[in-house]
Amino acid sequence: MAVIEARAGLNLTIDDVANAVGVSPRALQLTFRRHLGVTPMGYARHVRMSHAHHDLEAAAAEAGGSVTRIAMDWGFANPSRFASYYRAAYGRPPYETLRSRAPAQLS
C-alpha cells in the first residue's frame, strides 16, 4: 500500500509493486484480495482517483484547471474511462465537481 501511495502519480504495473516489496505478483494479488478485498491495481486506481478528486475540488476553488489535465496528471490517459470511474466512485461526473465550488471571495 505504501509503495502505491508514494508513487501514485506514476504508471505502476503489478510487477513494479511486487518487485518493490520483494514478492511475486501472484503473492501480492493474493495478499491484497485477502486483506483489502481488491487487487493491487484496483487499489492503485482508488488512490489515483482520490488524488484526482482532491485536485478537481482544489481547481474548482481556484476557478481553474481542466478535467482532462487533472485526469492525465494522475495516470488516466482516457478521459471517458476516467469519467466512468469517477462517476462510479463519486456519483457524479468529474466536471460537476470541478464546477461545484464557487471561487474564493476576497474579504
C-alpha positions, -999 to 999 in steps of 0.1 A, spaced: 0 0 0 28 24 9 46 18 -24 13 25 -44 5 56 -23 41 70 -26 41 65 -63 5 73 -71 14 97 -100 34 70 -118 20 44 -142 28 14 -120 24 -22 -130 18 -51 -108 54 -62 -114 67 -28 -103 49 -30 -70 58 -67 -65 94 -60 -71 94 -30 -48 82 -51 -19 101 -83 -28 73 -107 -35 58 -123 -66 30 -106 -85 7 -135 -75 16 -133 -38 9 -95 -40 -25 -101 -56 -35 -128 -30 -25 -106 -1 -44 -76 -14 -75 -96 -20 -73 -113 13 -67 -82 34 -84 -54 14 -108 -73 -9 -93 -56 -40 -65 -61 -65 -33 -41 -62 -42 -23 -94 -77 -17 -81 -62 -1 -50 -39 20 -72 -68 32 -92 -86 41 -60 -56 61 -47 -52 79 -80 -89 87 -82 -88 101 -47 -59 124 -57 -78 134 -89 -109 142 -68 -90 164 -45 -74 182 -74 -108 187 -90 -121 203 -58 -90 225 -55 -92 236 -91 -128 245 -86 -120 266 -55 -93 284 -76 -116 287 -106 -91 269 -128 -80 236 -141 -95 211 -165 -108 176 -160 -86 162 -188 -54 177 -174 -62 165 -139 -71 130 -151 -38 128 -171 -18 141 -141 -30 110 -122 -24 85 -149 -58 84 -166 -49 87 -203 -85 81 -215 -108 109 -203 -140 89 -209 -128 60 -189 -117 84 -161 -152 99 -162 -168 65 -159 -146 55 -129 -152 89 -113 -190 87 -117 -189 52 -101 -168 64 -72 -184 98 -65 -219 95 -80 -215 124 -104 -193 133 -134 -160 150 -127 -169 182 -145 -196 188 -118 -170 186 -91 -148 210 -110 -177 235 -112 -193 228 -78 -174 253 -57 -177 290 -61 -143 308 -65 -129 320 -32 -142 355 -25 -120 383 -12 -128 398 22 
